[in-house]
Amino acid sequence: MIEAFFASGHAADLILAVLLVEAAWLRAGAGWSWGRVLGLIGPAALIVLGLRAALTGAQWWWIALPLAASLPLHLMDLRSRLER
């Protein structure tokens, strides 16, 4: 049962749902801008999408693309934090 949960990618789906709730809370509850939320949550979401692709046996580029796309968002977030 647990093995199927991971093999189907549903474990990653659960993590993505938690990230979505966190993003909504940061936006509505904490009053963060969309750019700031994207900088914080975006890289994590993209890494989890790469994880989901790996768990479901996707081709290598479906794993590599979201992982590579997470770097610019992470750098954007890092830059904004260092400027403050």
VOLORO-597864 format. One line per 2 residues: number of its first residue (from 1); their letters; for each residue x negated, y, z of N, C-alpha, C, CB. Coordinates in Angstrom, 3 decimals. Atoms other than C-alpha are relative to their C-alpha. Glycine has a CB too. Example, Ala and Ser with C-alpha at 12.3 -4.5 7.8 and 13.67 -1.06 7.14 Angstrom:
% residues 2
1> AS> -0.890,-1.190,0.000,-12.300,-4.500,7.800,-0.900,1.200,0.000,0.992,0.027,1.246 | 0.820,-1.190,-0.060,-13.670,-1.060,7.140,0.770,1.090,0.730,-0.414,0.462,-1.415 .
//
This chain:
% residues 84
1> MI> -0.827,-1.190,0.000,0.000,0.000,0.000,-0.876,1.262,0.000,0.943,-0.006,1.215 | 0.907,-1.152,-0.040,-2.761,2.486,0.935,-0.823,0.064,-1.277,-0.929,-0.074,1.233 .
3> EA> 0.790,0.041,1.232,-4.813,1.342,-2.051,0.795,0.546,-1.165,-0.458,-1.425,-0.302 | -0.859,-0.496,1.080,-1.898,2.021,-4.394,0.224,1.507,0.121,1.350,-0.735,0.010 .
5> FF> -0.184,-1.432,-0.240,-1.394,5.455,-2.810,-1.165,0.798,-0.593,0.127,0.283,1.516 | 1.169,-0.676,0.545,-4.944,6.415,-3.781,-0.147,-0.249,-1.500,-1.254,-0.457,0.728 .
7> AS> 0.173,0.345,1.412,-5.070,4.586,-7.127,0.987,0.741,-0.903,0.160,-1.500,-0.190 | -1.003,-0.710,0.797,-1.915,6.356,-8.296,-0.268,1.504,-0.063,1.389,-0.248,0.571 .
9> GH> 0.283,-1.425,-0.042,-3.371,9.768,-7.490,0.891,0.762,0.964,0.138,0.577,-1.364 | -0.925,-0.677,-0.909,-0.643,10.502,-4.944,-0.700,0.605,1.217,1.065,-0.970,0.461 .
11> AA> 0.757,-0.593,-1.104,-3.246,11.168,-2.258,-0.433,1.419,-0.381,-1.241,-0.877,0.357 | 0.372,-1.329,0.484,-4.511,14.076,-4.352,1.230,0.894,-0.117,-0.716,-0.102,-1.358 .
13> DL> -1.242,-0.779,0.085,-0.915,15.184,-4.966,0.392,0.554,1.363,1.141,-0.863,-0.563 | -0.309,-0.439,-1.360,-0.387,15.375,-1.217,-0.902,1.167,0.410,-0.157,-1.171,0.992 .
15> IL> 0.933,-1.075,-0.317,-3.500,17.514,-0.810,0.380,1.268,-0.770,-1.452,-0.425,-0.330 | -0.421,-1.156,0.793,-2.328,19.796,-3.634,1.244,0.656,0.591,0.268,-0.419,-1.449 .
17> AV> -1.201,-0.549,-0.638,1.037,20.193,-1.901,-0.359,0.802,1.247,0.977,-1.127,0.363 | 0.447,-0.724,-1.196,-0.708,21.202,1.322,-0.668,1.315,-0.402,-0.979,-0.870,0.838 .
19> LL> 0.638,-1.226,0.475,-2.818,23.718,-0.618,1.036,1.009,-0.488,-0.991,-0.317,-1.122 | -1.074,-0.883,0.451,0.345,25.136,-2.188,0.693,0.666,1.184,1.019,-0.781,-0.837 .
21> VE> -0.606,-0.557,-1.215,1.917,25.589,1.248,-0.942,1.030,0.622,0.327,-1.126,1.024 | 0.978,-0.940,-0.560,-1.291,27.246,2.471,-0.040,1.289,-0.817,-1.404,-0.643,0.048 .
23> AA> 0.015,-1.182,0.863,-1.317,29.591,-0.530,1.236,0.857,0.233,-0.085,-0.412,-1.477 | -1.239,-0.747,-0.248,2.316,30.558,0.075,-0.059,0.704,1.347,1.220,-0.937,-0.053 .
25> WL> 0.106,-0.611,-1.328,1.600,31.205,3.745,-0.971,1.183,-0.027,-0.459,-1.044,1.041 | 0.957,-1.095,0.069,-1.470,33.320,2.979,0.583,1.204,-0.727,-1.274,-0.459,-0.691 .
27> RA> -0.588,-1.090,0.785,0.474,35.346,0.422,1.123,0.683,0.775,0.531,-0.529,-1.345 | -1.188,-0.570,-0.642,3.731,35.825,2.313,-0.236,0.307,1.478,1.178,-0.953,-0.143 .
29> GA> 0.162,-0.163,-1.446,2.748,35.350,5.943,-1.129,0.922,0.391,-0.221,-1.321,0.629 | 1.170,-0.799,-0.365,-0.689,36.925,6.043,-0.152,1.231,-0.884,-1.255,-0.847,-0.084 .
31> GW> 0.025,-1.176,0.873,-0.077,39.419,3.223,-1.208,0.113,-0.903,0.078,1.208,0.818 | 1.162,-0.021,0.887,-3.075,38.435,1.111,0.449,0.302,-1.421,-0.765,-1.345,0.056 .
33> SW> -0.276,-0.221,1.425,-3.239,39.568,-2.519,-0.129,-1.325,-0.748,-0.970,1.070,-0.601 | 0.091,1.230,0.800,-2.850,36.971,-5.271,-1.451,-0.315,-0.358,0.844,0.128,-1.284 .
35> GR> 1.407,0.225,0.333,-6.511,37.457,-6.220,-0.771,-0.625,1.144,-0.655,1.298,-0.396 | 0.689,0.550,-1.170,-7.697,36.749,-2.715,0.436,-1.443,0.269,0.270,0.873,1.240 .
37> VL> -0.510,1.371,-0.178,-5.456,33.673,-2.429,-0.616,-0.920,-1.049,1.555,-0.034,-0.096 | 0.568,0.811,1.075,-6.678,32.409,-5.800,-1.477,-0.286,0.251,0.178,0.701,-1.351 .
39> GL> 1.421,0.200,-0.293,-10.295,32.920,-4.761,-0.245,-1.040,1.072,-0.623,1.296,0.420 | 0.173,0.959,-1.091,-9.810,30.854,-1.626,0.537,-1.384,-0.353,0.688,0.509,1.250 .
41> IG> -0.683,1.271,0.250,-7.380,28.147,-2.759,-0.354,-0.590,-1.368,1.506,0.193,0.100 | 0.258,0.460,1.372,-8.278,27.954,-6.471,-1.094,-1.045,-0.133,-0.355,1.159,-0.843 .
43> PA> 1.056,1.010,0.138,-11.625,26.158,-6.192,0.383,-1.338,0.625,-1.282,0.504,0.633 | -0.417,1.254,-0.649,-10.187,23.605,-3.763,1.005,-0.746,-0.852,0.599,0.280,1.382 .
45> AL> -1.020,0.641,0.841,-7.196,22.950,-6.017,-0.638,-0.633,-1.236,1.075,1.024,-0.424 | 0.659,0.559,1.184,-9.442,22.451,-9.042,-0.837,-1.229,0.345,-0.883,1.057,-0.660 .
47> IV> 0.775,1.168,-0.425,-11.730,20.077,-7.140,0.926,-1.181,0.260,-0.824,0.321,1.264 | -0.960,1.082,-0.256,-8.701,18.069,-6.017,0.588,-0.515,-1.311,1.131,0.484,0.938 .
49> LG> -0.453,0.474,1.315,-7.463,17.951,-9.625,-1.051,-0.916,-0.634,0.299,1.200,-0.937 | 1.063,0.886,0.471,-10.851,16.479,-10.567,0.012,-1.322,0.737,-1.353,0.665,0.159 .
51> LR> -0.128,1.225,-0.795,-10.469,13.985,-7.732,1.149,-0.852,-0.504,0.206,0.334,1.481 | -1.174,0.740,0.490,-7.011,13.040,-9.001,-0.318,-0.695,-1.318,1.210,0.947,-0.179 .
53> AA> 0.378,0.591,1.283,-8.404,12.473,-12.474,-0.903,-1.218,0.212,-0.709,1.045,-0.886 | 0.909,1.120,-0.280,-11.158,10.250,-11.063,0.752,-1.185,0.599,-1.121,0.445,0.954 .
55> LT> -0.748,1.087,-0.636,-8.739,8.257,-8.912,0.875,-0.760,-0.991,0.861,0.549,1.119 | -0.914,0.641,0.954,-6.448,7.553,-11.851,-0.714,-0.549,-1.225,1.058,0.983,-0.438 .
57> GA> 0.764,0.599,1.099,-9.256,6.497,-14.199,0.000,0.824,-1.270,0.535,-1.351,-0.304 | 0.006,-0.869,1.180,-9.137,9.498,-16.524,-1.384,0.015,-0.639,0.430,1.435,0.377 .
59> QW> 1.283,-0.129,0.679,-11.847,10.142,-19.060,-0.860,1.022,0.730,0.197,0.408,-1.479 | 0.948,-0.800,-0.779,-14.963,11.849,-17.755,0.240,1.493,-0.123,-1.404,-0.311,-0.428 .
61> WW> -0.163,-1.438,0.168,-14.165,15.256,-19.218,1.200,0.540,0.759,0.134,0.336,-1.460 | -1.118,-0.444,-0.854,-10.840,15.399,-17.312,-0.460,0.172,1.447,1.173,-1.012,-0.066 .
63> IA> 0.581,-0.153,-1.336,-12.944,15.043,-14.187,-0.932,1.217,0.017,-0.772,-1.292,0.420 | 1.009,-1.058,0.046,-15.702,17.442,-15.254,0.594,1.394,-0.184,-0.969,-0.278,-1.113 .
65> LP> -0.560,-1.330,0.277,-13.505,20.308,-16.524,0.492,0.729,1.245,1.135,-0.124,-0.975 | -0.424,-0.754,-1.183,-11.735,21.190,-13.272,-1.135,0.241,0.998,1.126,-0.731,0.691 .
67> LA> 1.133,-0.219,-0.888,-14.954,20.718,-11.314,-0.829,1.191,-0.471,-0.873,-1.261,0.079 | 0.762,-1.122,0.543,-16.785,23.104,-13.637,0.780,1.312,0.133,-0.351,-0.259,-1.472 .
69> AS> -0.825,-1.209,-0.094,-13.881,25.578,-13.586,0.083,0.522,1.436,1.408,-0.282,-0.531 | -0.070,-0.452,-1.396,-13.978,25.690,-9.787,-1.164,0.926,0.357,0.010,-1.205,0.944 .
71> LP> 1.168,-0.813,-0.337,-17.433,27.300,-9.770,0.248,1.499,-0.185,-1.180,-0.425,-0.847 | -0.224,-1.448,0.121,-16.454,30.717,-11.221,0.961,0.553,1.058,0.540,0.318,-1.381 .
73> LH> -0.924,-0.464,-1.038,-13.536,30.984,-8.797,-0.687,0.062,1.361,1.227,-0.917,0.073 | 0.737,0.002,-1.264,-15.786,30.050,-5.900,-0.951,1.193,0.063,-0.783,-1.320,0.171 .
75> LM> 0.924,-1.131,0.027,-18.359,32.647,-6.961,0.744,1.323,0.145,-0.810,-0.005,-1.298 | -0.821,-1.200,-0.143,-15.601,35.265,-7.273,0.373,0.220,1.470,1.275,-0.109,-0.871 .
77> DL> -0.353,-0.089,-1.417,-14.469,34.510,-3.734,-1.213,0.378,0.848,0.588,-1.330,0.486 | 1.215,-0.283,-0.747,-18.020,34.535,-2.416,-0.415,1.458,-0.169,-1.130,-0.929,-0.449 .
79> RS> 0.356,-1.391,0.256,-18.735,37.881,-4.059,0.900,0.965,0.755,0.068,0.291,-1.483 | -0.925,-0.891,-0.697,-15.607,39.466,-2.617,-0.227,-0.022,1.508,1.441,-0.388,-0.314 .
81> RL> 0.269,0.098,-1.446,-16.478,38.199,0.870,-1.286,0.737,0.369,-0.099,-1.479,0.433 | 1.279,-0.664,-0.285,-20.037,39.492,0.684,0.096,1.511,-0.140,-1.085,-0.529,-0.926 .
83> ER> -0.173,-1.441,0.177,-18.864,42.924,-0.480,0.696,0.635,1.191,0.788,0.284,-1.264 | -0.738,-0.565,-1.150,-16.662,43.349,2.619,-0.884,0.282,1.147,1.087,-0.917,0.444 .
//
